[in-house]
Amino acid sequence: MARPGHRYLLAIATLTILGLTGCGSQNNAIVSPPESVHNSAMSVKINWTPNPLVALKTNHLTVTVDNSEGHSISQGVTVAVRLTMIGMSMPPTVVPMHILTPQAQFTGQVVPVMAGPWALTLTVNTQGQHLTKTWNVLVDN
């Protein structure tokens, strides 16, 4: 059996390193909302349109907070959303969130300034309970 050539070994090593570092991988990107997260006191669902988010266009975000019994709540709840571009030294984009009643949903709009990978961080506080989750999202052209 012939020994693998140096180029073959170099190619395998390069692909292994790229795979381990996540280069070219979108495994952490949110593909289809809604995405939800929960703790013992609440369940939070986030949704946005369009999907994926689009650079230099108005994107709409909706957050719904349910208590431990599954009922939507908004009284005494604060919701914060921010986008931070990954790998760039620019300040995060804070998404102002507003309550939509009687649906007990929080809505906001954001215009990402560039396409590429971003970290979307959602923070919810209610009656002494705190929940924070960050997802990697891909903003499209």
Secondary structure, 3 states (H helix, E strand, C coil): CCCCCHHHHHHHHHHHHHHHHCCCCCCCECCCCCEEEECCCEEEEEEEECCCCECCCCEEEEEEEEECCCCECCCCEEEEEEEEECCCCCCCEEECEEEECCCCEEEEEECCCCCEEEEEEEEEEECCEEEEEEEEEEEEC
